[in-house]
């Protein structure tokens, strides 16, 4: 698994205003929980949380979209009007980020190592090919 990472901070080609991934933010040993993070233009890291913004509705026989052949998949997420929240994420550690998609050799996949202290980017380094 991985987490989504987006940067408005100028990190150079392949890393600014594009979809990125990381496996290093969370400490669960599984490499991410598909959470969403944003690094703003000032270098502050934020967690974007969409939890509780939709309700899980189980479809019953006769409901629109119900299918007898996929009994375990008869459900739908319905937006409930609750909005997500964006909060500062006070991370202190080094993480690696990389583009979501890459059209090239695996060994040349662009990677950056970012250093955060209390959620603020302190420095970064290109580690592509290492």
MODELLER restraints for C-alpha pairs under 7 A, 6 or more apart:
rsr = mdl.restraints
at = mdl.atoms
rsr.add(forms.Gaussian(group=physical.xy_distance, feature=features.Distance(at['CA:1:A'], at['CA:30:A']), mean=6.74, stdev=0.5))
rsr.add(forms.Gaussian(group=physical.xy_distance, feature=features.Distance(at['CA:1:A'], at['CA:31:A']), mean=5.57, stdev=0.5))
rsr.add(forms.Gaussian(group=physical.xy_distance, feature=features.Distance(at['CA:1:A'], at['CA:32:A']), mean=5.26, stdev=0.5))
rsr.add(forms.Gaussian(group=physical.xy_distance, feature=features.Distance(at['CA:1:A'], at['CA:33:A']), mean=6.19, stdev=0.5))
rsr.add(forms.Gaussian(group=physical.xy_distance, feature=features.Distance(at['CA:1:A'], at['CA:34:A']), mean=6.69, stdev=0.5))
rsr.add(forms.Gaussian(group=physical.xy_distance, feature=features.Distance(at['CA:2:A'], at['CA:21:A']), mean=6.25, stdev=0.5))
rsr.add(forms.Gaussian(group=physical.xy_distance, feature=features.Distance(at['CA:2:A'], at['CA:22:A']), mean=5.62, stdev=0.5))
rsr.add(forms.Gaussian(group=physical.xy_distance, feature=features.Distance(at['CA:2:A'], at['CA:23:A']), mean=4.76, stdev=0.5))
rsr.add(forms.Gaussian(group=physical.xy_distance, feature=features.Distance(at['CA:2:A'], at['CA:31:A']), mean=5.67, stdev=0.5))
rsr.add(forms.Gaussian(group=physical.xy_distance, feature=features.Distance(at['CA:2:A'], at['CA:32:A']), mean=4.27, stdev=0.5))
rsr.add(forms.Gaussian(group=physical.xy_distance, feature=features.Distance(at['CA:2:A'], at['CA:33:A']), mean=6.04, stdev=0.5))
rsr.add(forms.Gaussian(group=physical.xy_distance, feature=features.Distance(at['CA:2:A'], at['CA:34:A']), mean=5.34, stdev=0.5))
rsr.add(forms.Gaussian(group=physical.xy_distance, feature=features.Distance(at['CA:3:A'], at['CA:21:A']), mean=5.57, stdev=0.5))
rsr.add(forms.Gaussian(group=physical.xy_distance, feature=features.Distance(at['CA:3:A'], at['CA:22:A']), mean=5.32, stdev=0.5))
rsr.add(forms.Gaussian(group=physical.xy_distance, feature=features.Distance(at['CA:3:A'], at['CA:23:A']), mean=6.10, stdev=0.5))
rsr.add(forms.Gaussian(group=physical.xy_distance, feature=features.Distance(at['CA:3:A'], at['CA:32:A']), mean=5.16, stdev=0.5))
rsr.add(forms.Gaussian(group=physical.xy_distance, feature=features.Distance(at['CA:3:A'], at['CA:33:A']), mean=5.98, stdev=0.5))
rsr.add(forms.Gaussian(group=physical.xy_distance, feature=features.Distance(at['CA:3:A'], at['CA:34:A']), mean=4.14, stdev=0.5))
rsr.add(forms.Gaussian(group=physical.xy_distance, feature=features.Distance(at['CA:3:A'], at['CA:35:A']), mean=4.92, stdev=0.5))
rsr.add(forms.Gaussian(group=physical.xy_distance, feature=features.Distance(at['CA:3:A'], at['CA:36:A']), mean=6.04, stdev=0.5))
rsr.add(forms.Gaussian(group=physical.xy_distance, feature=features.Distance(at['CA:4:A'], at['CA:20:A']), mean=5.90, stdev=0.5))
rsr.add(forms.Gaussian(group=physical.xy_distance, feature=features.Distance(at['CA:4:A'], at['CA:21:A']), mean=4.79, stdev=0.5))
rsr.add(forms.Gaussian(group=physical.xy_distance, feature=features.Distance(at['CA:4:A'], at['CA:22:A']), mean=6.61, stdev=0.5))
rsr.add(forms.Gaussian(group=physical.xy_distance, feature=features.Distance(at['CA:4:A'], at['CA:34:A']), mean=6.13, stdev=0.5))
rsr.add(forms.Gaussian(group=physical.xy_distance, feature=features.Distance(at['CA:4:A'], at['CA:35:A']), mean=6.03, stdev=0.5))
rsr.add(forms.Gaussian(group=physical.xy_distance, feature=features.Distance(at['CA:4:A'], at['CA:36:A']), mean=4.72, stdev=0.5))
rsr.add(forms.Gaussian(group=physical.xy_distance, feature=features.Distance(at['CA:4:A'], at['CA:37:A']), mean=6.16, stdev=0.5))
rsr.add(forms.Gaussian(group=physical.xy_distance, feature=features.Distance(at['CA:5:A'], at['CA:19:A']), mean=6.55, stdev=0.5))
rsr.add(forms.Gaussian(group=physical.xy_distance, feature=features.Distance(at['CA:5:A'], at['CA:20:A']), mean=4.88, stdev=0.5))
rsr.add(forms.Gaussian(group=physical.xy_distance, feature=features.Distance(at['CA:5:A'], at['CA:21:A']), mean=5.36, stdev=0.5))
rsr.add(forms.Gaussian(group=physical.xy_distance, feature=features.Distance(at['CA:5:A'], at['CA:22:A']), mean=6.74, stdev=0.5))
rsr.add(forms.Gaussian(group=physical.xy_distance, feature=features.Distance(at['CA:5:A'], at['CA:36:A']), mean=5.99, stdev=0.5))
rsr.add(forms.Gaussian(group=physical.xy_distance, feature=features.Distance(at['CA:5:A'], at['CA:37:A']), mean=4.85, stdev=0.5))
rsr.add(forms.Gaussian(group=physical.xy_distance, feature=features.Distance(at['CA:5:A'], at['CA:38:A']), mean=5.82, stdev=0.5))
rsr.add(forms.Gaussian(group=physical.xy_distance, feature=features.Distance(at['CA:6:A'], at['CA:17:A']), mean=6.47, stdev=0.5))
rsr.add(forms.Gaussian(group=physical.xy_distance, feature=features.Distance(at['CA:6:A'], at['CA:18:A']), mean=6.30, stdev=0.5))
rsr.add(forms.Gaussian(group=physical.xy_distance, feature=features.Distance(at['CA:6:A'], at['CA:19:A']), mean=5.71, stdev=0.5))
rsr.add(forms.Gaussian(group=physical.xy_distance, feature=features.Distance(at['CA:6:A'], at['CA:20:A']), mean=5.88, stdev=0.5))
rsr.add(forms.Gaussian(group=physical.xy_distance, feature=features.Distance(at['CA:6:A'], at['CA:37:A']), mean=6.31, stdev=0.5))
rsr.add(forms.Gaussian(group=physical.xy_distance, feature=features.Distance(at['CA:6:A'], at['CA:38:A']), mean=4.80, stdev=0.5))
rsr.add(forms.Gaussian(group=physical.xy_distance, feature=features.Distance(at['CA:6:A'], at['CA:39:A']), mean=6.25, stdev=0.5))
rsr.add(forms.Gaussian(group=physical.xy_distance, feature=features.Distance(at['CA:7:A'], at['CA:15:A']), mean=6.88, stdev=0.5))
rsr.add(forms.Gaussian(group=physical.xy_distance, feature=features.Distance(at['CA:7:A'], at['CA:16:A']), mean=5.28, stdev=0.5))
rsr.add(forms.Gaussian(group=physical.xy_distance, feature=features.Distance(at['CA:7:A'], at['CA:17:A']), mean=5.60, stdev=0.5))
rsr.add(forms.Gaussian(group=physical.xy_distance, feature=features.Distance(at['CA:7:A'], at['CA:38:A']), mean=5.71, stdev=0.5))
rsr.add(forms.Gaussian(group=physical.xy_distance, feature=features.Distance(at['CA:7:A'], at['CA:39:A']), mean=4.59, stdev=0.5))
rsr.add(forms.Gaussian(group=physical.xy_distance, feature=features.Distance(at['CA:7:A'], at['CA:40:A']), mean=6.18, stdev=0.5))
rsr.add(forms.Gaussian(group=physical.xy_distance, feature=features.Distance(at['CA:8:A'], at['CA:16:A']), mean=5.78, stdev=0.5))
rsr.add(forms.Gaussian(group=physical.xy_distance, feature=features.Distance(at['CA:8:A'], at['CA:17:A']), mean=5.50, stdev=0.5))
rsr.add(forms.Gaussian(group=physical.xy_distance, feature=features.Distance(at['CA:8:A'], at['CA:39:A']), mean=6.01, stdev=0.5))
rsr.add(forms.Gaussian(group=physical.xy_distance, feature=features.Distance(at['CA:8:A'], at['CA:40:A']), mean=4.96, stdev=0.5))
rsr.add(forms.Gaussian(group=physical.xy_distance, feature=features.Distance(at['CA:8:A'], at['CA:41:A']), mean=5.01, stdev=0.5))
rsr.add(forms.Gaussian(group=physical.xy_distance, feature=features.Distance(at['CA:9:A'], at['CA:16:A']), mean=6.49, stdev=0.5))
rsr.add(forms.Gaussian(group=physical.xy_distance, feature=features.Distance(at['CA:9:A'], at['CA:39:A']), mean=6.19, stdev=0.5))
rsr.add(forms.Gaussian(group=physical.xy_distance, feature=features.Distance(at['CA:9:A'], at['CA:40:A']), mean=5.45, stdev=0.5))
rsr.add(forms.Gaussian(group=physical.xy_distance, feature=features.Distance(at['CA:9:A'], at['CA:41:A']), mean=4.06, stdev=0.5))
rsr.add(forms.Gaussian(group=physical.xy_distance, feature=features.Distance(at['CA:9:A'], at['CA:42:A']), mean=6.58, stdev=0.5))
rsr.add(forms.Gaussian(group=physical.xy_distance, feature=features.Distance(at['CA:9:A'], at['CA:43:A']), mean=6.03, stdev=0.5))
rsr.add(forms.Gaussian(group=physical.xy_distance, feature=features.Distance(at['CA:10:A'], at['CA:16:A']), mean=5.67, stdev=0.5))
rsr.add(forms.Gaussian(group=physical.xy_distance, feature=features.Distance(at['CA:14:A'], at['CA:99:A']), mean=6.41, stdev=0.5))
rsr.add(forms.Gaussian(group=physical.xy_distance, feature=features.Distance(at['CA:15:A'], at['CA:99:A']), mean=6.70, stdev=0.5))
rsr.add(forms.Gaussian(group=physical.xy_distance, feature=features.Distance(at['CA:19:A'], at['CA:99:A']), mean=6.19, stdev=0.5))
rsr.add(forms.Gaussian(group=physical.xy_distance, feature=features.Distance(at['CA:19:A'], at['CA:100:A']), mean=5.61, stdev=0.5))
rsr.add(forms.Gaussian(group=physical.xy_distance, feature=features.Distance(at['CA:20:A'], at['CA:97:A']), mean=6.46, stdev=0.5))
rsr.add(forms.Gaussian(group=physical.xy_distance, feature=features.Distance(at['CA:20:A'], at['CA:98:A']), mean=5.48, stdev=0.5))
rsr.add(forms.Gaussian(group=physical.xy_distance, feature=features.Distance(at['CA:20:A'], at['CA:99:A']), mean=4.33, stdev=0.5))
rsr.add(forms.Gaussian(group=physical.xy_distance, feature=features.Distance(at['CA:20:A'], at['CA:100:A']), mean=4.82, stdev=0.5))
rsr.add(forms.Gaussian(group=physical.xy_distance, feature=features.Distance(at['CA:21:A'], at['CA:97:A']), mean=5.63, stdev=0.5))
rsr.add(forms.Gaussian(group=physical.xy_distance, feature=features.Distance(at['CA:21:A'], at['CA:98:A']), mean=5.51, stdev=0.5))
rsr.add(forms.Gaussian(group=physical.xy_distance, feature=features.Distance(at['CA:21:A'], at['CA:99:A']), mean=6.18, stdev=0.5))
rsr.add(forms.Gaussian(group=physical.xy_distance, feature=features.Distance(at['CA:21:A'], at['CA:100:A']), mean=5.70, stdev=0.5))
rsr.add(forms.Gaussian(group=physical.xy_distance, feature=features.Distance(at['CA:22:A'], at['CA:96:A']), mean=5.98, stdev=0.5))
rsr.add(forms.Gaussian(group=physical.xy_distance, feature=features.Distance(at['CA:22:A'], at['CA:97:A']), mean=4.78, stdev=0.5))
rsr.add(forms.Gaussian(group=physical.xy_distance, feature=features.Distance(at['CA:22:A'], at['CA:98:A']), mean=6.63, stdev=0.5))
rsr.add(forms.Gaussian(group=physical.xy_distance, feature=features.Distance(at['CA:23:A'], at['CA:31:A']), mean=4.35, stdev=0.5))
rsr.add(forms.Gaussian(group=physical.xy_distance, feature=features.Distance(at['CA:23:A'], at['CA:32:A']), mean=5.14, stdev=0.5))
rsr.add(forms.Gaussian(group=physical.xy_distance, feature=features.Distance(at['CA:24:A'], at['CA:31:A']), mean=6.18, stdev=0.5))
rsr.add(forms.Gaussian(group=physical.xy_distance, feature=features.Distance(at['CA:24:A'], at['CA:95:A']), mean=5.18, stdev=0.5))
rsr.add(forms.Gaussian(group=physical.xy_distance, feature=features.Distance(at['CA:24:A'], at['CA:96:A']), mean=6.44, stdev=0.5))
rsr.add(forms.Gaussian(group=physical.xy_distance, feature=features.Distance(at['CA:25:A'], at['CA:95:A']), mean=6.38, stdev=0.5))
rsr.add(forms.Gaussian(group=physical.xy_distance, feature=features.Distance(at['CA:26:A'], at['CA:32:A']), mean=5.73, stdev=0.5))
rsr.add(forms.Gaussian(group=physical.xy_distance, feature=features.Distance(at['CA:36:A'], at['CA:47:A']), mean=6.07, stdev=0.5))
rsr.add(forms.Gaussian(group=physical.xy_distance, feature=features.Distance(at['CA:36:A'], at['CA:48:A']), mean=5.33, stdev=0.5))
rsr.add(forms.Gaussian(group=physical.xy_distance, feature=features.Distance(at['CA:37:A'], at['CA:45:A']), mean=6.94, stdev=0.5))
rsr.add(forms.Gaussian(group=physical.xy_distance, feature=features.Distance(at['CA:37:A'], at['CA:46:A']), mean=5.55, stdev=0.5))
rsr.add(forms.Gaussian(group=physical.xy_distance, feature=features.Distance(at['CA:37:A'], at['CA:47:A']), mean=4.63, stdev=0.5))
rsr.add(forms.Gaussian(group=physical.xy_distance, feature=features.Distance(at['CA:37:A'], at['CA:48:A']), mean=5.76, stdev=0.5))
rsr.add(forms.Gaussian(group=physical.xy_distance, feature=features.Distance(at['CA:38:A'], at['CA:45:A']), mean=5.74, stdev=0.5))
rsr.add(forms.Gaussian(group=physical.xy_distance, feature=features.Distance(at['CA:38:A'], at['CA:46:A']), mean=5.10, stdev=0.5))
rsr.add(forms.Gaussian(group=physical.xy_distance, feature=features.Distance(at['CA:38:A'], at['CA:47:A']), mean=6.50, stdev=0.5))
rsr.add(forms.Gaussian(group=physical.xy_distance, feature=features.Distance(at['CA:39:A'], at['CA:45:A']), mean=4.50, stdev=0.5))
rsr.add(forms.Gaussian(group=physical.xy_distance, feature=features.Distance(at['CA:39:A'], at['CA:46:A']), mean=6.30, stdev=0.5))
rsr.add(forms.Gaussian(group=physical.xy_distance, feature=features.Distance(at['CA:43:A'], at['CA:120:A']), mean=5.53, stdev=0.5))
rsr.add(forms.Gaussian(group=physical.xy_distance, feature=features.Distance(at['CA:43:A'], at['CA:121:A']), mean=5.03, stdev=0.5))
rsr.add(forms.Gaussian(group=physical.xy_distance, feature=features.Distance(at['CA:44:A'], at['CA:119:A']), mean=5.84, stdev=0.5))
rsr.add(forms.Gaussian(group=physical.xy_distance, feature=features.Distance(at['CA:44:A'], at['CA:120:A']), mean=4.67, stdev=0.5))
rsr.add(forms.Gaussian(group=physical.xy_distance, feature=features.Distance(at['CA:44:A'], at['CA:121:A']), mean=6.49, stdev=0.5))
rsr.add(forms.Gaussian(group=physical.xy_distance, feature=features.Distance(at['CA:45:A'], at['CA:88:A']), mean=5.99, stdev=0.5))
rsr.add(forms.Gaussian(group=physical.xy_distance, feature=features.Distance(at['CA:45:A'], at['CA:89:A']), mean=5.56, stdev=0.5))
rsr.add(forms.Gaussian(group=physical.xy_distance, feature=features.Distance(at['CA:45:A'], at['CA:119:A']), mean=5.19, stdev=0.5))
rsr.add(forms.Gaussian(group=physical.xy_distance, feature=features.Distance(at['CA:45:A'], at['CA:120:A']), mean=6.18, stdev=0.5))
rsr.add(forms.Gaussian(group=physical.xy_distance, feature=features.Distance(at['CA:46:A'], at['CA:86:A']), mean=6.36, stdev=0.5))
rsr.add(forms.Gaussian(group=physical.xy_distance, feature=features.Distance(at['CA:46:A'], at['CA:87:A']), mean=5.42, stdev=0.5))
rsr.add(forms.Gaussian(group=physical.xy_distance, feature=features.Distance(at['CA:46:A'], at['CA:88:A']), mean=4.32, stdev=0.5))
rsr.add(forms.Gaussian(group=physical.xy_distance, feature=features.Distance(at['CA:46:A'], at['CA:89:A']), mean=4.87, stdev=0.5))
rsr.add(forms.Gaussian(group=physical.xy_distance, feature=features.Distance(at['CA:47:A'], at['CA:86:A']), mean=5.70, stdev=0.5))
rsr.add(forms.Gaussian(group=physical.xy_distance, feature=features.Distance(at['CA:47:A'], at['CA:87:A']), mean=5.46, stdev=0.5))
rsr.add(forms.Gaussian(group=physical.xy_distance, feature=features.Distance(at['CA:47:A'], at['CA:88:A']), mean=6.24, stdev=0.5))
rsr.add(forms.Gaussian(group=physical.xy_distance, feature=features.Distance(at['CA:47:A'], at['CA:89:A']), mean=5.62, stdev=0.5))
rsr.add(forms.Gaussian(group=physical.xy_distance, feature=features.Distance(at['CA:48:A'], at['CA:85:A']), mean=6.01, stdev=0.5))
rsr.add(forms.Gaussian(group=physical.xy_distance, feature=features.Distance(at['CA:48:A'], at['CA:86:A']), mean=4.62, stdev=0.5))
rsr.add(forms.Gaussian(group=physical.xy_distance, feature=features.Distance(at['CA:48:A'], at['CA:87:A']), mean=6.78, stdev=0.5))
rsr.add(forms.Gaussian(group=physical.xy_distance, feature=features.Distance(at['CA:49:A'], at['CA:84:A']), mean=5.39, stdev=0.5))
rsr.add(forms.Gaussian(group=physical.xy_distance, feature=features.Distance(at['CA:49:A'], at['CA:85:A']), mean=5.27, stdev=0.5))
rsr.add(forms.Gaussian(group=physical.xy_distance, feature=features.Distance(at['CA:49:A'], at['CA:86:A']), mean=6.23, stdev=0.5))
rsr.add(forms.Gaussian(group=physical.xy_distance, feature=features.Distance(at['CA:50:A'], at['CA:84:A']), mean=4.29, stdev=0.5))
rsr.add(forms.Gaussian(group=physical.xy_distance, feature=features.Distance(at['CA:50:A'], at['CA:85:A']), mean=6.70, stdev=0.5))
rsr.add(forms.Gaussian(group=physical.xy_distance, feature=features.Distance(at['CA:51:A'], at['CA:84:A']), mean=6.70, stdev=0.5))
rsr.add(forms.Gaussian(group=physical.xy_distance, feature=features.Distance(at['CA:53:A'], at['CA:79:A']), mean=5.95, stdev=0.5))
rsr.add(forms.Gaussian(group=physical.xy_distance, feature=features.Distance(at['CA:53:A'], at['CA:80:A']), mean=5.82, stdev=0.5))
rsr.add(forms.Gaussian(group=physical.xy_distance, feature=features.Distance(at['CA:53:A'], at['CA:81:A']), mean=6.61, stdev=0.5))
rsr.add(forms.Gaussian(group=physical.xy_distance, feature=features.Distance(at['CA:53:A'], at['CA:82:A']), mean=4.79, stdev=0.5))
rsr.add(forms.Gaussian(group=physical.xy_distance, feature=features.Distance(at['CA:53:A'], at['CA:83:A']), mean=5.84, stdev=0.5))
rsr.add(forms.Gaussian(group=physical.xy_distance, feature=features.Distance(at['CA:53:A'], at['CA:84:A']), mean=6.40, stdev=0.5))
rsr.add(forms.Gaussian(group=physical.xy_distance, feature=features.Distance(at['CA:54:A'], at['CA:77:A']), mean=5.88, stdev=0.5))
rsr.add(forms.Gaussian(group=physical.xy_distance, feature=features.Distance(at['CA:54:A'], at['CA:78:A']), mean=5.13, stdev=0.5))
rsr.add(forms.Gaussian(group=physical.xy_distance, feature=features.Distance(at['CA:54:A'], at['CA:79:A']), mean=4.03, stdev=0.5))
rsr.add(forms.Gaussian(group=physical.xy_distance, feature=features.Distance(at['CA:54:A'], at['CA:80:A']), mean=4.94, stdev=0.5))
rsr.add(forms.Gaussian(group=physical.xy_distance, feature=features.Distance(at['CA:55:A'], at['CA:77:A']), mean=5.54, stdev=0.5))
rsr.add(forms.Gaussian(group=physical.xy_distance, feature=features.Distance(at['CA:55:A'], at['CA:78:A']), mean=5.22, stdev=0.5))
rsr.add(forms.Gaussian(group=physical.xy_distance, feature=features.Distance(at['CA:55:A'], at['CA:79:A']), mean=6.36, stdev=0.5))
rsr.add(forms.Gaussian(group=physical.xy_distance, feature=features.Distance(at['CA:55:A'], at['CA:80:A']), mean=6.26, stdev=0.5))
rsr.add(forms.Gaussian(group=physical.xy_distance, feature=features.Distance(at['CA:56:A'], at['CA:75:A']), mean=6.97, stdev=0.5))
rsr.add(forms.Gaussian(group=physical.xy_distance, feature=features.Distance(at['CA:56:A'], at['CA:76:A']), mean=6.02, stdev=0.5))
rsr.add(forms.Gaussian(group=physical.xy_distance, feature=features.Distance(at['CA:56:A'], at['CA:77:A']), mean=4.79, stdev=0.5))
rsr.add(forms.Gaussian(group=physical.xy_distance, feature=features.Distance(at['CA:56:A'], at['CA:78:A']), mean=6.54, stdev=0.5))
rsr.add(forms.Gaussian(group=physical.xy_distance, feature=features.Distance(at['CA:57:A'], at['CA:75:A']), mean=5.54, stdev=0.5))
rsr.add(forms.Gaussian(group=physical.xy_distance, feature=features.Distance(at['CA:57:A'], at['CA:76:A']), mean=5.30, stdev=0.5))
rsr.add(forms.Gaussian(group=physical.xy_distance, feature=features.Distance(at['CA:57:A'], at['CA:77:A']), mean=6.13, stdev=0.5))
rsr.add(forms.Gaussian(group=physical.xy_distance, feature=features.Distance(at['CA:57:A'], at['CA:78:A']), mean=7.00, stdev=0.5))
rsr.add(forms.Gaussian(group=physical.xy_distance, feature=features.Distance(at['CA:58:A'], at['CA:74:A']), mean=6.12, stdev=0.5))
rsr.add(forms.Gaussian(group=physical.xy_distance, feature=features.Distance(at['CA:58:A'], at['CA:75:A']), mean=4.29, stdev=0.5))
rsr.add(forms.Gaussian(group=physical.xy_distance, feature=features.Distance(at['CA:58:A'], at['CA:76:A']), mean=6.52, stdev=0.5))
rsr.add(forms.Gaussian(group=physical.xy_distance, feature=features.Distance(at['CA:59:A'], at['CA:66:A']), mean=5.85, stdev=0.5))
rsr.add(forms.Gaussian(group=physical.xy_distance, feature=features.Distance(at['CA:59:A'], at['CA:74:A']), mean=5.22, stdev=0.5))
rsr.add(forms.Gaussian(group=physical.xy_distance, feature=features.Distance(at['CA:59:A'], at['CA:75:A']), mean=5.12, stdev=0.5))
rsr.add(forms.Gaussian(group=physical.xy_distance, feature=features.Distance(at['CA:60:A'], at['CA:66:A']), mean=6.55, stdev=0.5))
rsr.add(forms.Gaussian(group=physical.xy_distance, feature=features.Distance(at['CA:66:A'], at['CA:74:A']), mean=5.82, stdev=0.5))
rsr.add(forms.Gaussian(group=physical.xy_distance, feature=features.Distance(at['CA:67:A'], at['CA:74:A']), mean=6.70, stdev=0.5))
rsr.add(forms.Gaussian(group=physical.xy_distance, feature=features.Distance(at['CA:89:A'], at['CA:119:A']), mean=5.44, stdev=0.5))
rsr.add(forms.Gaussian(group=physical.xy_distance, feature=features.Distance(at['CA:90:A'], at['CA:118:A']), mean=4.31, stdev=0.5))
rsr.add(forms.Gaussian(group=physical.xy_distance, feature=features.Distance(at['CA:90:A'], at['CA:119:A']), mean=3.82, stdev=0.5))
rsr.add(forms.Gaussian(group=physical.xy_distance, feature=features.Distance(at['CA:91:A'], at['CA:116:A']), mean=6.15, stdev=0.5))
rsr.add(forms.Gaussian(group=physical.xy_distance, feature=features.Distance(at['CA:91:A'], at['CA:117:A']), mean=6.24, stdev=0.5))
rsr.add(forms.Gaussian(group=physical.xy_distance, feature=features.Distance(at['CA:91:A'], at['CA:118:A']), mean=5.17, stdev=0.5))
rsr.add(forms.Gaussian(group=physical.xy_distance, feature=features.Distance(at['CA:91:A'], at['CA:119:A']), mean=4.48, stdev=0.5))
rsr.add(forms.Gaussian(group=physical.xy_distance, feature=features.Distance(at['CA:92:A'], at['CA:116:A']), mean=5.00, stdev=0.5))
rsr.add(forms.Gaussian(group=physical.xy_distance, feature=features.Distance(at['CA:92:A'], at['CA:117:A']), mean=4.23, stdev=0.5))
rsr.add(forms.Gaussian(group=physical.xy_distance, feature=features.Distance(at['CA:92:A'], at['CA:118:A']), mean=5.14, stdev=0.5))
rsr.add(forms.Gaussian(group=physical.xy_distance, feature=features.Distance(at['CA:92:A'], at['CA:119:A']), mean=6.31, stdev=0.5))
rsr.add(forms.Gaussian(group=physical.xy_distance, feature=features.Distance(at['CA:93:A'], at['CA:115:A']), mean=5.96, stdev=0.5))
rsr.add(forms.Gaussian(group=physical.xy_distance, feature=features.Distance(at['CA:93:A'], at['CA:116:A']), mean=5.43, stdev=0.5))
rsr.add(forms.Gaussian(group=physical.xy_distance, feature=features.Distance(at['CA:93:A'], at['CA:117:A']), mean=6.63, stdev=0.5))
rsr.add(forms.Gaussian(group=physical.xy_distance, feature=features.Distance(at['CA:94:A'], at['CA:113:A']), mean=6.60, stdev=0.5))
rsr.add(forms.Gaussian(group=physical.xy_distance, feature=features.Distance(at['CA:94:A'], at['CA:114:A']), mean=5.48, stdev=0.5))
rsr.add(forms.Gaussian(group=physical.xy_distance, feature=features.Distance(at['CA:94:A'], at['CA:115:A']), mean=4.47, stdev=0.5))
rsr.add(forms.Gaussian(group=physical.xy_distance, feature=features.Distance(at['CA:94:A'], at['CA:116:A']), mean=6.24, stdev=0.5))
rsr.add(forms.Gaussian(group=physical.xy_distance, feature=features.Distance(at['CA:95:A'], at['CA:113:A']), mean=5.63, stdev=0.5))
rsr.add(forms.Gaussian(group=physical.xy_distance, feature=features.Distance(at['CA:95:A'], at['CA:114:A']), mean=5.31, stdev=0.5))
rsr.add(forms.Gaussian(group=physical.xy_distance, feature=features.Distance(at['CA:95:A'], at['CA:115:A']), mean=6.65, stdev=0.5))
rsr.add(forms.Gaussian(group=physical.xy_distance, feature=features.Distance(at['CA:96:A'], at['CA:111:A']), mean=6.63, stdev=0.5))
rsr.add(forms.Gaussian(group=physical.xy_distance, feature=features.Distance(at['CA:96:A'], at['CA:112:A']), mean=5.54, stdev=0.5))
rsr.add(forms.Gaussian(group=physical.xy_distance, feature=features.Distance(at['CA:96:A'], at['CA:113:A']), mean=4.45, stdev=0.5))
rsr.add(forms.Gaussian(group=physical.xy_distance, feature=features.Distance(at['CA:96:A'], at['CA:114:A']), mean=6.17, stdev=0.5))
rsr.add(forms.Gaussian(group=physical.xy_distance, feature=features.Distance(at['CA:97:A'], at['CA:111:A']), mean=5.70, stdev=0.5))
rsr.add(forms.Gaussian(group=physical.xy_distance, feature=features.Distance(at['CA:97:A'], at['CA:112:A']), mean=5.41, stdev=0.5))
rsr.add(forms.Gaussian(group=physical.xy_distance, feature=features.Distance(at['CA:97:A'], at['CA:113:A']), mean=6.58, stdev=0.5))
rsr.add(forms.Gaussian(group=physical.xy_distance, feature=features.Distance(at['CA:98:A'], at['CA:110:A']), mean=5.89, stdev=0.5))
rsr.add(forms.Gaussian(group=physical.xy_distance, feature=features.Distance(at['CA:98:A'], at['CA:111:A']), mean=4.69, stdev=0.5))
rsr.add(forms.Gaussian(group=physical.xy_distance, feature=features.Distance(at['CA:98:A'], at['CA:112:A']), mean=6.61, stdev=0.5))
rsr.add(forms.Gaussian(group=physical.xy_distance, feature=features.Distance(at['CA:99:A'], at['CA:110:A']), mean=6.90, stdev=0.5))
rsr.add(forms.Gaussian(group=physical.xy_distance, feature=features.Distance(at['CA:102:A'], at['CA:109:A']), mean=6.42, stdev=0.5))
rsr.add(forms.Gaussian(group=physical.xy_distance, feature=features.Distance(at['CA:107:A'], at['CA:129:A']), mean=5.57, stdev=0.5))
rsr.add(forms.Gaussian(group=physical.xy_distance, feature=features.Distance(at['CA:108:A'], at['CA:128:A']), mean=6.17, stdev=0.5))
rsr.add(forms.Gaussian(group=physical.xy_distance, feature=features.Distance(at['CA:108:A'], at['CA:129:A']), mean=5.54, stdev=0.5))
rsr.add(forms.Gaussian(group=physical.xy_distance, feature=features.Distance(at['CA:109:A'], at['CA:128:A']), mean=6.50, stdev=0.5))
rsr.add(forms.Gaussian(group=physical.xy_distance, feature=features.Distance(at['CA:110:A'], at['CA:128:A']), mean=5.03, stdev=0.5))
rsr.add(forms.Gaussian(group=physical.xy_distance, feature=features.Distance(at['CA:111:A'], at['CA:126:A']), mean=6.13, stdev=0.5))
rsr.add(forms.Gaussian(group=physical.xy_distance, feature=features.Distance(at['CA:111:A'], at['CA:127:A']), mean=5.51, stdev=0.5))
rsr.add(forms.Gaussian(group=physical.xy_distance, feature=features.Distance(at['CA:111:A'], at['CA:128:A']), mean=4.88, stdev=0.5))
rsr.add(forms.Gaussian(group=physical.xy_distance, feature=features.Distance(at['CA:112:A'], at['CA:124:A']), mean=6.68, stdev=0.5))
rsr.add(forms.Gaussian(group=physical.xy_distance, feature=features.Distance(at['CA:112:A'], at['CA:125:A']), mean=5.58, stdev=0.5))
rsr.add(forms.Gaussian(group=physical.xy_distance, feature=features.Distance(at['CA:112:A'], at['CA:126:A']), mean=4.55, stdev=0.5))
rsr.add(forms.Gaussian(group=physical.xy_distance, feature=features.Distance(at['CA:112:A'], at['CA:127:A']), mean=5.48, stdev=0.5))
rsr.add(forms.Gaussian(group=physical.xy_distance, feature=features.Distance(at['CA:113:A'], at['CA:124:A']), mean=5.47, stdev=0.5))
rsr.add(forms.Gaussian(group=physical.xy_distance, feature=features.Distance(at['CA:113:A'], at['CA:125:A']), mean=5.20, stdev=0.5))
rsr.add(forms.Gaussian(group=physical.xy_distance, feature=features.Distance(at['CA:113:A'], at['CA:126:A']), mean=6.38, stdev=0.5))
rsr.add(forms.Gaussian(group=physical.xy_distance, feature=features.Distance(at['CA:113:A'], at['CA:127:A']), mean=6.47, stdev=0.5))
rsr.add(forms.Gaussian(group=physical.xy_distance, feature=features.Distance(at['CA:114:A'], at['CA:123:A']), mean=6.14, stdev=0.5))
rsr.add(forms.Gaussian(group=physical.xy_distance, feature=features.Distance(at['CA:114:A'], at['CA:124:A']), mean=4.34, stdev=0.5))
rsr.add(forms.Gaussian(group=physical.xy_distance, feature=features.Distance(at['CA:114:A'], at['CA:125:A']), mean=6.64, stdev=0.5))
rsr.add(forms.Gaussian(group=physical.xy_distance, feature=features.Distance(at['CA:115:A'], at['CA:121:A']), mean=5.85, stdev=0.5))
rsr.add(forms.Gaussian(group=physical.xy_distance, feature=features.Distance(at['CA:115:A'], at['CA:122:A']), mean=5.52, stdev=0.5))
rsr.add(forms.Gaussian(group=physical.xy_distance, feature=features.Distance(at['CA:115:A'], at['CA:123:A']), mean=5.38, stdev=0.5))
rsr.add(forms.Gaussian(group=physical.xy_distance, feature=features.Distance(at['CA:115:A'], at['CA:124:A']), mean=5.96, stdev=0.5))
rsr.add(forms.Gaussian(group=physical.xy_distance, feature=features.Distance(at['CA:116:A'], at['CA:122:A']), mean=5.55, stdev=0.5))
